[in-house]
Amino acid sequence: MAEVTPTPDANDVANNKVLAILAYFGILFLIPLLAAKDSPFARFHANQGLNLFILWIAAYIVVTILVIIVHALALILNLLFLVVLILAILGIINAAKGEMKELPLIGKFKFIK
C-alpha cells in the first residue's frame, strides 16, 4: 500500500516556507522546530532535515574512518618499502665489501641451497 502524502495547509506553507527551507542546511533543522512548533509543514521539513543531517554525520564518520584506514595502510606500506630499501642497501654494501653477512630479519631463510 502506497503511503499517502498529506496536503499542507496553504497558509501554513506561505507562513513557514523559509523555515522549511532552512531545515535542509545541516544543524539549522532546529530553527523550524523552535520557531514554528505548531506548523505541520515546518515540522515535516525539520524532520526531513534531521534525517538528512543524521545521514550526513554517518557518511562523514564512515568516510573519515576509511581515510584513516587507507592512510594507515599507505603509511605501513611506505614503511615496508623503506625497510626493503634499507635491507637492499645493506646487501649491496655487504656484497661490495666481499662479505657474506646475513641480512637482518630475513637472512636466515634459505630458499636456494
Distance bins in CASP14 RR format, pairs under 12 A and 6 or more apart:
PFRMAT RR
TARGET T0000
AUTHOR 0000-0000-0000
RMODE 2
METHOD distances of the structure
MODEL  1
5 44 0 0 0 0 1 0 0 0 0 0 0
6 12 0 0 0 0 0 1 0 0 0 0 0
6 13 0 0 0 0 0 1 0 0 0 0 0
6 40 1 0 0 1 0 0 0 0 0 0 0
6 41 0 0 0 0 1 0 0 0 0 0 0
6 43 0 0 0 0 0 1 0 0 0 0 0
6 44 1 0 0 1 0 0 0 0 0 0 0
7 13 0 0 0 0 1 0 0 0 0 0 0
7 40 0 0 0 0 0 1 0 0 0 0 0
7 41 0 0 0 0 0 1 0 0 0 0 0
7 44 0 0 0 0 0 1 0 0 0 0 0
8 14 0 0 0 0 1 0 0 0 0 0 0
8 15 0 0 0 0 0 1 0 0 0 0 0
8 16 0 0 0 0 1 0 0 0 0 0 0
8 17 0 0 0 0 0 1 0 0 0 0 0
8 20 0 0 0 0 1 0 0 0 0 0 0
8 39 0 0 0 0 1 0 0 0 0 0 0
8 40 1 0 0 1 0 0 0 0 0 0 0
8 41 1 0 1 0 0 0 0 0 0 0 0
8 42 0 0 0 0 1 0 0 0 0 0 0
8 43 0 0 0 0 0 1 0 0 0 0 0
8 44 1 0 0 1 0 0 0 0 0 0 0
8 45 0 0 0 0 1 0 0 0 0 0 0
9 15 0 0 0 0 1 0 0 0 0 0 0
9 16 0 0 0 0 1 0 0 0 0 0 0
9 38 0 0 0 0 0 1 0 0 0 0 0
9 39 0 0 0 0 1 0 0 0 0 0 0
9 40 1 0 0 1 0 0 0 0 0 0 0
9 41 1 0 0 1 0 0 0 0 0 0 0
9 42 0 0 0 0 0 1 0 0 0 0 0
9 44 0 0 0 0 0 1 0 0 0 0 0
10 16 0 0 0 0 0 1 0 0 0 0 0
10 17 0 0 0 0 0 1 0 0 0 0 0
10 41 0 0 0 0 1 0 0 0 0 0 0
11 17 0 0 0 0 0 1 0 0 0 0 0
11 39 0 0 0 0 1 0 0 0 0 0 0
11 40 0 0 0 0 0 1 0 0 0 0 0
11 41 0 0 0 0 1 0 0 0 0 0 0
12 19 0 0 0 0 0 1 0 0 0 0 0
12 20 0 0 0 0 1 0 0 0 0 0 0
12 32 0 0 0 0 0 1 0 0 0 0 0
12 36 0 0 0 0 1 0 0 0 0 0 0
12 38 0 0 0 0 1 0 0 0 0 0 0
12 39 1 0 1 0 0 0 0 0 0 0 0
12 40 1 0 0 1 0 0 0 0 0 0 0
12 41 1 0 1 0 0 0 0 0 0 0 0
12 42 1 0 0 1 0 0 0 0 0 0 0
12 43 0 0 0 0 1 0 0 0 0 0 0
12 44 0 0 0 0 1 0 0 0 0 0 0
12 45 0 0 0 0 0 1 0 0 0 0 0
13 19 0 0 0 0 0 1 0 0 0 0 0
13 20 1 0 0 1 0 0 0 0 0 0 0
13 21 0 0 0 0 0 1 0 0 0 0 0
13 36 0 0 0 0 0 1 0 0 0 0 0
13 39 0 0 0 0 1 0 0 0 0 0 0
13 40 0 0 0 0 0 1 0 0 0 0 0
13 41 1 0 1 0 0 0 0 0 0 0 0
13 42 0 0 0 0 1 0 0 0 0 0 0
13 44 0 0 0 0 0 1 0 0 0 0 0
13 45 0 0 0 0 0 1 0 0 0 0 0
14 20 0 0 0 0 0 1 0 0 0 0 0
14 39 0 0 0 0 0 1 0 0 0 0 0
14 41 0 0 0 0 1 0 0 0 0 0 0
14 42 0 0 0 0 0 1 0 0 0 0 0
15 32 0 0 0 0 0 1 0 0 0 0 0
15 35 0 0 0 0 0 1 0 0 0 0 0
15 36 1 0 0 1 0 0 0 0 0 0 0
15 38 0 0 0 0 0 1 0 0 0 0 0
15 39 1 0 0 1 0 0 0 0 0 0 0
15 40 0 0 0 0 0 1 0 0 0 0 0
15 41 0 0 0 0 1 0 0 0 0 0 0
15 42 0 0 0 0 1 0 0 0 0 0 0
16 22 0 0 0 0 1 0 0 0 0 0 0
16 23 0 0 0 0 1 0 0 0 0 0 0
16 31 0 0 0 0 0 1 0 0 0 0 0
16 32 1 0 0 1 0 0 0 0 0 0 0
16 33 0 0 0 0 0 1 0 0 0 0 0
16 35 0 0 0 0 1 0 0 0 0 0 0
16 36 1 0 1 0 0 0 0 0 0 0 0
16 37 0 0 0 0 0 1 0 0 0 0 0
16 38 0 0 0 0 1 0 0 0 0 0 0
16 39 1 0 1 0 0 0 0 0 0 0 0
16 40 0 0 0 0 1 0 0 0 0 0 0
16 41 1 0 1 0 0 0 0 0 0 0 0
16 42 1 0 1 0 0 0 0 0 0 0 0
16 43 0 0 0 0 1 0 0 0 0 0 0
16 44 0 0 0 0 1 0 0 0 0 0 0
16 45 0 0 0 0 1 0 0 0 0 0 0
16 46 0 0 0 0 1 0 0 0 0 0 0
17 23 0 0 0 0 0 1 0 0 0 0 0
17 32 0 0 0 0 0 1 0 0 0 0 0
17 36 0 0 0 0 0 1 0 0 0 0 0
17 39 0 0 0 0 0 1 0 0 0 0 0
17 41 1 0 0 1 0 0 0 0 0 0 0
17 42 0 0 0 0 1 0 0 0 0 0 0
17 45 0 0 0 0 1 0 0 0 0 0 0
18 24 0 0 0 0 0 1 0 0 0 0 0
18 25 0 0 0 0 0 1 0 0 0 0 0
18 28 0 0 0 0 0 1 0 0 0 0 0
18 31 0 0 0 0 1 0 0 0 0 0 0
18 32 0 0 0 0 1 0 0 0 0 0 0
18 35 0 0 0 0 1 0 0 0 0 0 0
18 36 0 0 0 0 1 0 0 0 0 0 0
18 39 0 0 0 0 0 1 0 0 0 0 0
18 41 0 0 0 0 0 1 0 0 0 0 0
18 42 0 0 0 0 1 0 0 0 0 0 0
18 45 0 0 0 0 0 1 0 0 0 0 0
19 25 0 0 0 0 0 1 0 0 0 0 0
19 28 0 0 0 0 1 0 0 0 0 0 0
19 29 0 0 0 0 0 1 0 0 0 0 0
19 30 0 0 0 0 0 1 0 0 0 0 0
19 31 1 0 0 1 0 0 0 0 0 0 0
19 32 1 0 1 0 0 0 0 0 0 0 0
19 33 0 0 0 0 1 0 0 0 0 0 0
19 34 0 0 0 0 1 0 0 0 0 0 0
19 35 1 0 1 0 0 0 0 0 0 0 0
19 36 1 0 1 0 0 0 0 0 0 0 0
19 37 0 0 0 0 0 1 0 0 0 0 0
19 38 0 0 0 0 0 1 0 0 0 0 0
19 39 1 0 0 1 0 0 0 0 0 0 0
19 41 0 0 0 0 1 0 0 0 0 0 0
19 42 1 0 1 0 0 0 0 0 0 0 0
19 43 0 0 0 0 1 0 0 0 0 0 0
19 44 0 0 0 0 0 1 0 0 0 0 0
19 45 1 0 0 1 0 0 0 0 0 0 0
19 46 0 0 0 0 1 0 0 0 0 0 0
19 49 0 0 0 0 0 1 0 0 0 0 0
20 28 0 0 0 0 0 1 0 0 0 0 0
20 29 0 0 0 0 0 1 0 0 0 0 0
20 31 0 0 0 0 1 0 0 0 0 0 0
20 32 1 0 0 1 0 0 0 0 0 0 0
20 33 0 0 0 0 0 1 0 0 0 0 0
20 35 0 0 0 0 0 1 0 0 0 0 0
20 36 0 0 0 0 1 0 0 0 0 0 0
20 39 0 0 0 0 1 0 0 0 0 0 0
20 40 0 0 0 0 0 1 0 0 0 0 0
20 41 1 0 1 0 0 0 0 0 0 0 0
20 42 1 0 1 0 0 0 0 0 0 0 0
20 43 0 0 0 0 1 0 0 0 0 0 0
20 44 1 0 0 1 0 0 0 0 0 0 0
20 45 1 1 0 0 0 0 0 0 0 0 0
20 46 1 0 0 1 0 0 0 0 0 0 0
20 47 0 0 0 0 0 1 0 0 0 0 0
20 48 0 0 0 0 1 0 0 0 0 0 0
20 49 0 0 0 0 1 0 0 0 0 0 0
21 28 0 0 0 0 1 0 0 0 0 0 0
21 29 0 0 0 0 0 1 0 0 0 0 0
21 31 0 0 0 0 0 1 0 0 0 0 0
21 32 0 0 0 0 1 0 0 0 0 0 0
21 41 0 0 0 0 0 1 0 0 0 0 0
21 42 0 0 0 0 0 1 0 0 0 0 0
21 45 1 0 0 1 0 0 0 0 0 0 0
21 46 0 0 0 0 0 1 0 0 0 0 0
21 48 0 0 0 0 0 1 0 0 0 0 0
21 49 0 0 0 0 0 1 0 0 0 0 0
22 28 1 0 1 0 0 0 0 0 0 0 0
22 29 1 0 0 1 0 0 0 0 0 0 0
22 30 0 0 0 0 1 0 0 0 0 0 0
22 31 1 0 1 0 0 0 0 0 0 0 0
22 32 1 0 0 1 0 0 0 0 0 0 0
22 33 0 0 0 0 0 1 0 0 0 0 0
22 34 0 0 0 0 0 1 0 0 0 0 0
22 35 0 0 0 0 1 0 0 0 0 0 0
22 36 0 0 0 0 0 1 0 0 0 0 0
22 42 0 0 0 0 1 0 0 0 0 0 0
22 45 0 0 0 0 1 0 0 0 0 0 0
22 46 0 0 0 0 1 0 0 0 0 0 0
22 48 0 0 0 0 0 1 0 0 0 0 0
22 49 0 0 0 0 1 0 0 0 0 0 0
23 29 1 0 1 0 0 0 0 0 0 0 0
23 30 0 0 0 0 1 0 0 0 0 0 0
23 31 1 0 0 1 0 0 0 0 0 0 0
23 32 1 0 1 0 0 0 0 0 0 0 0
23 33 0 0 0 0 1 0 0 0 0 0 0
23 34 0 0 0 0 0 1 0 0 0 0 0
23 35 0 0 0 0 0 1 0 0 0 0 0
23 36 0 0 0 0 1 0 0 0 0 0 0
23 39 0 0 0 0 0 1 0 0 0 0 0
23 41 0 0 0 0 0 1 0 0 0 0 0
23 42 1 0 0 1 0 0 0 0 0 0 0
23 43 0 0 0 0 1 0 0 0 0 0 0
23 44 0 0 0 0 1 0 0 0 0 0 0
23 45 1 0 1 0 0 0 0 0 0 0 0
23 46 1 0 1 0 0 0 0 0 0 0 0
23 47 0 0 0 0 1 0 0 0 0 0 0
23 48 1 0 0 1 0 0 0 0 0 0 0
23 49 1 0 1 0 0 0 0 0 0 0 0
23 50 1 0 0 1 0 0 0 0 0 0 0
23 51 0 0 0 0 0 1 0 0 0 0 0
23 52 0 0 0 0 1 0 0 0 0 0 0
23 53 0 0 0 0 1 0 0 0 0 0 0
24 31 0 0 0 0 0 1 0 0 0 0 0
24 32 0 0 0 0 0 1 0 0 0 0 0
24 44 0 0 0 0 0 1 0 0 0 0 0
24 45 1 0 0 1 0 0 0 0 0 0 0
24 46 0 0 0 0 1 0 0 0 0 0 0
24 47 0 0 0 0 0 1 0 0 0 0 0
24 48 1 0 0 1 0 0 0 0 0 0 0
24 49 1 0 1 0 0 0 0 0 0 0 0
24 50 0 0 0 0 0 1 0 0 0 0 0
24 51 0 0 0 0 0 1 0 0 0 0 0
24 52 1 0 0 1 0 0 0 0 0 0 0
24 53 0 0 0 0 1 0 0 0 0 0 0
24 55 0 0 0 0 0 1 0 0 0 0 0
24 56 0 0 0 0 0 1 0 0 0 0 0
25 31 0 0 0 0 1 0 0 0 0 0 0
25 32 0 0 0 0 0 1 0 0 0 0 0
25 45 0 0 0 0 0 1 0 0 0 0 0
25 46 0 0 0 0 0 1 0 0 0 0 0
25 49 0 0 0 0 1 0 0 0 0 0 0
25 50 0 0 0 0 0 1 0 0 0 0 0
25 52 0 0 0 0 1 0 0 0 0 0 0
25 53 0 0 0 0 1 0 0 0 0 0 0
25 56 0 0 0 0 0 1 0 0 0 0 0
26 46 0 0 0 0 0 1 0 0 0 0 0
26 48 0 0 0 0 0 1 0 0 0 0 0
26 49 1 0 0 1 0 0 0 0 0 0 0
26 50 0 0 0 0 1 0 0 0 0 0 0
26 51 0 0 0 0 0 1 0 0 0 0 0
26 52 1 0 0 1 0 0 0 0 0 0 0
26 53 1 0 1 0 0 0 0 0 0 0 0
26 54 0 0 0 0 0 1 0 0 0 0 0
26 55 0 0 0 0 0 1 0 0 0 0 0
26 56 1 0 0 1 0 0 0 0 0 0 0
26 57 0 0 0 0 1 0 0 0 0 0 0
26 60 0 0 0 0 0 1 0 0 0 0 0
27 33 0 0 0 0 0 1 0 0 0 0 0
27 34 0 0 0 0 0 1 0 0 0 0 0
27 46 0 0 0 0 0 1 0 0 0 0 0
27 49 0 0 0 0 1 0 0 0 0 0 0
27 50 0 0 0 0 1 0 0 0 0 0 0
27 52 0 0 0 0 0 1 0 0 0 0 0
27 53 1 0 0 1 0 0 0 0 0 0 0
27 54 0 0 0 0 0 1 0 0 0 0 0
27 56 0 0 0 0 0 1 0 0 0 0 0
27 57 0 0 0 0 1 0 0 0 0 0 0
28 34 0 0 0 0 0 1 0 0 0 0 0
28 35 0 0 0 0 0 1 0 0 0 0 0
28 45 0 0 0 0 0 1 0 0 0 0 0
28 46 0 0 0 0 1 0 0 0 0 0 0
28 49 0 0 0 0 1 0 0 0 0 0 0
28 50 0 0 0 0 0 1 0 0 0 0 0
28 52 0 0 0 0 0 1 0 0 0 0 0
28 53 0 0 0 0 1 0 0 0 0 0 0
29 35 0 0 0 0 0 1 0 0 0 0 0
29 36 0 0 0 0 0 1 0 0 0 0 0
29 42 0 0 0 0 0 1 0 0 0 0 0
29 43 0 0 0 0 0 1 0 0 0 0 0
29 44 0 0 0 0 0 1 0 0 0 0 0
29 45 0 0 0 0 1 0 0 0 0 0 0
29 46 1 0 1 0 0 0 0 0 0 0 0
29 47 0 0 0 0 1 0 0 0 0 0 0
29 48 0 0 0 0 1 0 0 0 0 0 0
29 49 1 0 1 0 0 0 0 0 0 0 0
29 50 1 0 1 0 0 0 0 0 0 0 0
29 51 0 0 0 0 1 0 0 0 0 0 0
29 52 1 0 0 1 0 0 0 0 0 0 0
29 53 1 0 1 0 0 0 0 0 0 0 0
29 54 0 0 0 0 1 0 0 0 0 0 0
29 56 0 0 0 0 0 1 0 0 0 0 0
29 57 0 0 0 0 0 1 0 0 0 0 0
30 36 0 0 0 0 0 1 0 0 0 0 0
30 37 0 0 0 0 0 1 0 0 0 0 0
30 42 0 0 0 0 0 1 0 0 0 0 0
30 43 0 0 0 0 0 1 0 0 0 0 0
30 46 1 0 0 1 0 0 0 0 0 0 0
30 47 0 0 0 0 0 1 0 0 0 0 0
30 49 0 0 0 0 1 0 0 0 0 0 0
30 50 0 0 0 0 1 0 0 0 0 0 0
30 53 0 0 0 0 1 0 0 0 0 0 0
31 37 0 0 0 0 0 1 0 0 0 0 0
31 39 0 0 0 0 0 1 0 0 0 0 0
31 42 0 0 0 0 1 0 0 0 0 0 0
31 43 0 0 0 0 0 1 0 0 0 0 0
31 45 0 0 0 0 0 1 0 0 0 0 0
31 46 0 0 0 0 1 0 0 0 0 0 0
31 49 0 0 0 0 0 1 0 0 0 0 0
31 50 0 0 0 0 0 1 0 0 0 0 0
32 38 0 0 0 0 0 1 0 0 0 0 0
32 39 1 0 0 1 0 0 0 0 0 0 0
32 40 0 0 0 0 0 1 0 0 0 0 0
32 41 0 0 0 0 1 0 0 0 0 0 0
32 42 1 1 0 0 0 0 0 0 0 0 0
32 43 1 0 0 1 0 0 0 0 0 0 0
32 44 0 0 0 0 1 0 0 0 0 0 0
32 45 1 0 0 1 0 0 0 0 0 0 0
32 46 1 0 1 0 0 0 0 0 0 0 0
32 47 0 0 0 0 1 0 0 0 0 0 0
32 48 0 0 0 0 0 1 0 0 0 0 0
32 49 0 0 0 0 1 0 0 0 0 0 0
32 50 0 0 0 0 0 1 0 0 0 0 0
33 39 0 0 0 0 1 0 0 0 0 0 0
33 42 1 0 0 1 0 0 0 0 0 0 0
33 43 1 0 0 1 0 0 0 0 0 0 0
33 44 0 0 0 0 0 1 0 0 0 0 0
33 45 0 0 0 0 0 1 0 0 0 0 0
33 46 1 0 1 0 0 0 0 0 0 0 0
33 47 0 0 0 0 1 0 0 0 0 0 0
33 49 0 0 0 0 0 1 0 0 0 0 0
33 50 0 0 0 0 1 0 0 0 0 0 0
34 42 0 0 0 0 1 0 0 0 0 0 0
34 43 0 0 0 0 0 1 0 0 0 0 0
34 46 0 0 0 0 1 0 0 0 0 0 0
35 42 1 0 0 1 0 0 0 0 0 0 0
35 43 0 0 0 0 0 1 0 0 0 0 0
35 46 0 0 0 0 1 0 0 0 0 0 0
36 42 1 1 0 0 0 0 0 0 0 0 0
36 43 1 0 0 1 0 0 0 0 0 0 0
36 44 0 0 0 0 0 1 0 0 0 0 0
36 45 0 0 0 0 1 0 0 0 0 0 0
36 46 0 0 0 0 1 0 0 0 0 0 0
37 43 1 0 0 1 0 0 0 0 0 0 0
37 46 0 0 0 0 1 0 0 0 0 0 0
39 45 0 0 0 0 1 0 0 0 0 0 0
39 46 0 0 0 0 1 0 0 0 0 0 0
39 47 0 0 0 0 0 1 0 0 0 0 0
40 46 0 0 0 0 0 1 0 0 0 0 0
40 47 0 0 0 0 0 1 0 0 0 0 0
41 47 0 0 0 0 0 1 0 0 0 0 0
41 48 0 0 0 0 0 1 0 0 0 0 0
42 48 0 0 0 0 0 1 0 0 0 0 0
42 49 0 0 0 0 0 1 0 0 0 0 0
43 49 0 0 0 0 0 1 0 0 0 0 0
43 50 0 0 0 0 0 1 0 0 0 0 0
44 50 0 0 0 0 0 1 0 0 0 0 0
44 51 0 0 0 0 0 1 0 0 0 0 0
45 51 0 0 0 0 0 1 0 0 0 0 0
45 52 0 0 0 0 0 1 0 0 0 0 0
46 52 0 0 0 0 0 1 0 0 0 0 0
46 53 0 0 0 0 0 1 0 0 0 0 0
47 53 0 0 0 0 0 1 0 0 0 0 0
47 54 0 0 0 0 0 1 0 0 0 0 0
48 54 0 0 0 0 0 1 0 0 0 0 0
48 55 0 0 0 0 0 1 0 0 0 0 0
49 55 0 0 0 0 1 0 0 0 0 0 0
49 56 0 0 0 0 1 0 0 0 0 0 0
49 57 0 0 0 0 0 1 0 0 0 0 0
50 56 0 0 0 0 0 1 0 0 0 0 0
50 57 0 0 0 0 0 1 0 0 0 0 0
51 57 0 0 0 0 0 1 0 0 0 0 0
51 58 0 0 0 0 0 1 0 0 0 0 0
52 58 0 0 0 0 0 1 0 0 0 0 0
52 59 0 0 0 0 0 1 0 0 0 0 0
53 59 0 0 0 0 0 1 0 0 0 0 0
53 60 0 0 0 0 0 1 0 0 0 0 0
54 60 0 0 0 0 0 1 0 0 0 0 0
54 61 0 0 0 0 0 1 0 0 0 0 0
55 61 0 0 0 0 0 1 0 0 0 0 0
55 62 0 0 0 0 0 1 0 0 0 0 0
56 62 0 0 0 0 0 1 0 0 0 0 0
56 63 0 0 0 0 0 1 0 0 0 0 0
57 63 0 0 0 0 0 1 0 0 0 0 0
57 64 0 0 0 0 0 1 0 0 0 0 0
58 64 0 0 0 0 0 1 0 0 0 0 0
58 65 0 0 0 0 0 1 0 0 0 0 0
59 65 0 0 0 0 0 1 0 0 0 0 0
59 66 0 0 0 0 0 1 0 0 0 0 0
60 66 0 0 0 0 0 1 0 0 0 0 0
60 67 0 0 0 0 0 1 0 0 0 0 0
61 67 0 0 0 0 0 1 0 0 0 0 0
61 68 0 0 0 0 0 1 0 0 0 0 0
62 68 0 0 0 0 0 1 0 0 0 0 0
62 69 0 0 0 0 0 1 0 0 0 0 0
63 69 0 0 0 0 0 1 0 0 0 0 0
63 70 0 0 0 0 0 1 0 0 0 0 0
64 70 0 0 0 0 0 1 0 0 0 0 0
64 71 0 0 0 0 0 1 0 0 0 0 0
65 71 0 0 0 0 0 1 0 0 0 0 0
65 72 0 0 0 0 0 1 0 0 0 0 0
66 72 0 0 0 0 0 1 0 0 0 0 0
66 73 0 0 0 0 0 1 0 0 0 0 0
67 73 0 0 0 0 0 1 0 0 0 0 0
67 74 0 0 0 0 0 1 0 0 0 0 0
68 74 0 0 0 0 0 1 0 0 0 0 0
68 75 0 0 0 0 0 1 0 0 0 0 0
69 75 0 0 0 0 0 1 0 0 0 0 0
69 76 0 0 0 0 0 1 0 0 0 0 0
70 76 0 0 0 0 0 1 0 0 0 0 0
70 77 0 0 0 0 0 1 0 0 0 0 0
71 77 0 0 0 0 0 1 0 0 0 0 0
71 78 0 0 0 0 0 1 0 0 0 0 0
72 78 0 0 0 0 0 1 0 0 0 0 0
72 79 0 0 0 0 0 1 0 0 0 0 0
73 79 0 0 0 0 0 1 0 0 0 0 0
73 80 0 0 0 0 0 1 0 0 0 0 0
74 80 0 0 0 0 0 1 0 0 0 0 0
74 81 0 0 0 0 0 1 0 0 0 0 0
75 81 0 0 0 0 0 1 0 0 0 0 0
75 82 0 0 0 0 0 1 0 0 0 0 0
76 82 0 0 0 0 0 1 0 0 0 0 0
76 83 0 0 0 0 0 1 0 0 0 0 0
77 83 0 0 0 0 0 1 0 0 0 0 0
77 84 0 0 0 0 0 1 0 0 0 0 0
78 84 0 0 0 0 0 1 0 0 0 0 0
78 85 0 0 0 0 0 1 0 0 0 0 0
79 85 0 0 0 0 0 1 0 0 0 0 0
79 86 0 0 0 0 0 1 0 0 0 0 0
80 86 0 0 0 0 0 1 0 0 0 0 0
80 87 0 0 0 0 0 1 0 0 0 0 0
80 105 0 0 0 0 0 1 0 0 0 0 0
81 87 0 0 0 0 0 1 0 0 0 0 0
81 88 0 0 0 0 0 1 0 0 0 0 0
82 88 0 0 0 0 0 1 0 0 0 0 0
82 89 0 0 0 0 0 1 0 0 0 0 0
83 89 0 0 0 0 0 1 0 0 0 0 0
83 90 0 0 0 0 0 1 0 0 0 0 0
83 103 0 0 0 0 0 1 0 0 0 0 0
83 104 0 0 0 0 1 0 0 0 0 0 0
83 105 1 0 0 1 0 0 0 0 0 0 0
83 106 0 0 0 0 1 0 0 0 0 0 0
84 90 0 0 0 0 0 1 0 0 0 0 0
84 91 0 0 0 0 0 1 0 0 0 0 0
84 103 0 0 0 0 0 1 0 0 0 0 0
84 105 0 0 0 0 0 1 0 0 0 0 0
84 106 0 0 0 0 1 0 0 0 0 0 0
85 91 0 0 0 0 0 1 0 0 0 0 0
85 92 0 0 0 0 0 1 0 0 0 0 0
86 92 0 0 0 0 0 1 0 0 0 0 0
86 93 0 0 0 0 0 1 0 0 0 0 0
86 103 0 0 0 0 1 0 0 0 0 0 0
86 104 0 0 0 0 1 0 0 0 0 0 0
86 105 0 0 0 0 0 1 0 0 0 0 0
86 106 0 0 0 0 0 1 0 0 0 0 0
87 93 0 0 0 0 0 1 0 0 0 0 0
87 94 0 0 0 0 0 1 0 0 0 0 0
87 101 0 0 0 0 0 1 0 0 0 0 0
87 102 0 0 0 0 0 1 0 0 0 0 0
87 103 1 0 1 0 0 0 0 0 0 0 0
87 104 1 0 0 1 0 0 0 0 0 0 0
87 105 1 0 0 1 0 0 0 0 0 0 0
87 106 1 0 0 1 0 0 0 0 0 0 0
87 107 0 0 0 0 1 0 0 0 0 0 0
88 94 0 0 0 0 0 1 0 0 0 0 0
88 95 0 0 0 0 0 1 0 0 0 0 0
88 103 0 0 0 0 1 0 0 0 0 0 0
88 106 0 0 0 0 0 1 0 0 0 0 0
89 95 0 0 0 0 0 1 0 0 0 0 0
89 96 0 0 0 0 0 1 0 0 0 0 0
89 103 0 0 0 0 0 1 0 0 0 0 0
89 104 0 0 0 0 0 1 0 0 0 0 0
90 96 0 0 0 0 0 1 0 0 0 0 0
90 97 0 0 0 0 0 1 0 0 0 0 0
90 99 0 0 0 0 0 1 0 0 0 0 0
90 101 0 0 0 0 1 0 0 0 0 0 0
90 102 0 0 0 0 1 0 0 0 0 0 0
90 103 1 0 1 0 0 0 0 0 0 0 0
90 104 1 0 0 1 0 0 0 0 0 0 0
90 105 0 0 0 0 0 1 0 0 0 0 0
90 106 0 0 0 0 0 1 0 0 0 0 0
90 107 0 0 0 0 0 1 0 0 0 0 0
91 97 0 0 0 0 1 0 0 0 0 0 0
91 98 0 0 0 0 0 1 0 0 0 0 0
91 99 0 0 0 0 1 0 0 0 0 0 0
91 100 0 0 0 0 0 1 0 0 0 0 0
91 101 1 0 0 1 0 0 0 0 0 0 0
91 102 0 0 0 0 1 0 0 0 0 0 0
91 103 1 0 0 1 0 0 0 0 0 0 0
91 104 0 0 0 0 0 1 0 0 0 0 0
91 106 0 0 0 0 0 1 0 0 0 0 0
91 107 0 0 0 0 1 0 0 0 0 0 0
92 98 0 0 0 0 0 1 0 0 0 0 0
92 99 0 0 0 0 0 1 0 0 0 0 0
92 101 0 0 0 0 0 1 0 0 0 0 0
92 103 0 0 0 0 0 1 0 0 0 0 0
93 99 0 0 0 0 1 0 0 0 0 0 0
93 101 0 0 0 0 1 0 0 0 0 0 0
93 103 0 0 0 0 0 1 0 0 0 0 0
94 100 1 0 0 1 0 0 0 0 0 0 0
94 101 1 0 1 0 0 0 0 0 0 0 0
94 102 0 0 0 0 1 0 0 0 0 0 0
94 103 1 0 0 1 0 0 0 0 0 0 0
94 104 0 0 0 0 0 1 0 0 0 0 0
94 107 0 0 0 0 0 1 0 0 0 0 0
95 101 0 0 0 0 1 0 0 0 0 0 0
95 103 0 0 0 0 0 1 0 0 0 0 0
100 107 0 0 0 0 0 1 0 0 0 0 0
101 107 0 0 0 0 1 0 0 0 0 0 0
101 108 0 0 0 0 0 1 0 0 0 0 0
102 108 1 0 0 1 0 0 0 0 0 0 0
102 109 0 0 0 0 1 0 0 0 0 0 0
102 110 0 0 0 0 0 1 0 0 0 0 0
103 109 0 0 0 0 1 0 0 0 0 0 0
END
